[in-house]
Amino acid sequence: MSLLSVFDVAGSGMSAQSIRLNVIASNLANADAVTGDGGRVYRARHPVFASGTPSFVEVLDGLGQQPVATVRVVGILESEAPPVRQYQPHHPLADAQGYVLRPNVNPVEEMANMISASRAYQNNVEIMNTSKQLLLRTLALGQ
C-alpha cells in the first residue's frame, strides 16, 4: 500500500460519513411528521456501507501492491419497523379510530448516530492531516 493510498481511504471514509450525516439529518427533520395514511408515513432511513474497489490510480500503478479497500455506500434502506400510532382524536389527519401515524424515527438513537458519524468524519480528517504532515516532512528531508 503506497502512502498516497491513505488519502483514497480517508477520502472515501469522509464521503461515506457525509452521506450518513445527511441521512440522519433527513430522519431528524421528519421525526415529527404526522399523517393519517400508513402508506405515506416517513420511515427512518439508514445507509449501507461496503468495501469499495481499488482506485483508478492503484489499478494503473502496476507495482504489484495490494489494492486498498475503500468505503462506499451501496444503498439507503428504509426501516421495516411499523410507524408509531398515536391517539389524537381531534387532529385533522386522524383516522376513523382517532389515531395519527408518526414516523418510526427515534431522535435519541439518531443523535447518537450523528455523534458517531461526526467523530468518524473527524477521524478521517485527522488521518489526512497527519498523512499530509508526514509527506511534507519527508520532502523536507531532501532540502
C-alpha positions in Angstrom: 0.0 0.0 0.0 1.5 3.3 -1.1 1.5 6.3 1.2 -0.8 8.2 -1.3 -3.5 5.5 -1.0 -4.1 6.7 2.6 -5.8 9.7 1.0 -8.1 7.4 -1.0 -9.1 5.5 2.1 -9.6 8.6 4.3 -11.4 10.4 1.5 -13.8 7.6 0.9 -14.5 7.4 4.6 -15.2 11.1 4.7 -17.6 10.8 1.8 -19.4 7.9 3.4 -19.8 9.6 6.7 -21.0 12.8 4.9 -23.8 10.7 3.3 -24.6 9.2 6.7 -24.9 12.6 8.3 -27.2 13.8 5.5 -29.5 10.7 6.0 -29.5 11.3 9.8 -30.4 14.9 9.3 -33.3 13.9 7.0 -34.5 11.4 9.6 -34.4 14.1 12.3 -36.1 16.6 10.1 -39.0 14.2 9.5 -39.2 12.8 13.1 -42.3 14.9 13.9 -44.2 14.5 10.6 -47.7 13.2 11.1 -50.0 11.5 8.6 -53.2 9.6 8.7 -52.3 7.3 5.8 -50.0 4.4 6.5 -48.5 4.3 3.0 -47.3 7.9 3.2 -45.7 8.0 6.6 -42.0 8.7 6.6 -39.8 5.8 7.5 -36.3 6.1 9.0 -33.5 5.6 6.5 -30.1 4.1 7.1 -27.1 4.0 4.7 -25.5 0.6 3.9 -21.7 0.6 3.6 -19.5 -1.8 1.8 -15.8 -2.2 0.9 -15.0 -0.4 -2.3 -12.9 -1.3 -5.3 -9.3 -0.2 -5.7 -8.9 3.3 -7.0 -8.1 4.1 -10.6 -4.5 5.1 -9.7 -3.9 1.8 -8.0 -5.1 -0.2 -10.9 -2.7 1.7 -13.2 0.1 1.6 -10.6 1.4 -1.8 -11.8 3.8 -2.1 -8.9 2.2 -5.3 -7.6 1.0 -3.8 -4.4 -2.1 -4.9 -2.6 -5.1 -2.9 -3.5 -6.6 -0.9 -0.6 -10.2 -1.2 0.3 -12.1 2.0 0.4 -15.6 2.6 1.7 -18.6 3.1 -0.5 -22.3 3.5 0.1 -24.2 0.7 -1.7 -27.7 1.9 -0.8 -30.0 3.6 1.7 -32.5 1.3 3.3 -35.9 2.2 4.8 -36.6 0.8 8.2 -39.1 -2.0 8.3 -40.4 -1.1 11.8 -44.0 -0.1 11.8 -45.0 3.6 12.2 -45.9 4.8 15.7 -49.7 5.1 16.2 -50.6 7.9 18.5 -54.1 8.6 19.7 -55.1 12.2 18.8 -58.8 12.2 18.0 -59.0 15.9 17.4 -56.1 16.0 14.9 -57.3 16.8 11.4 -55.3 13.9 10.0 -56.6 11.3 12.5 -58.2 8.2 11.0 -61.6 6.8 11.9 -60.4 5.4 15.3 -58.7 8.7 16.2 -55.1 7.7 15.5 -52.4 9.5 13.6 -49.3 7.8 12.3 -45.8 9.1 13.2 -42.5 8.1 11.7 -40.6 5.3 13.3 -37.6 7.6 13.9 -36.1 7.6 17.4 -34.5 11.0 17.9 -32.2 9.8 20.7 -30.9 7.0 18.5 -30.4 9.4 15.6 -28.5 11.8 17.8 -26.2 9.0 18.9 -25.7 8.0 15.3 -25.0 11.7 14.4 -22.3 11.9 17.1 -20.7 8.7 15.9 -20.7 9.8 12.2 -19.3 13.2 13.1 -16.5 11.6 15.1 -15.7 9.2 12.3 -15.6 12.1 9.8 -13.3 14.0 12.2 -11.0 10.9 12.5 -10.7 10.7 8.7 -9.8 14.4 8.6 -7.1 13.8 11.2 -5.7 10.9 9.2 -5.5 13.1 6.1 -3.9 16.0 8.0 -1.3 13.6 9.7 -0.5 12.0 6.3 0.0 15.4 4.7 2.3 16.5 7.5 4.3 13.2 7.2 4.7 13.7 3.4 5.8 17.3 3.9 8.3 16.3 6.5 9.6 13.6 4.2 10.0 16.1 1.4 11.8 18.5 3.7 14.4 15.8 4.5 15.9 16.3 1.0 16.5 20.0 1.4 
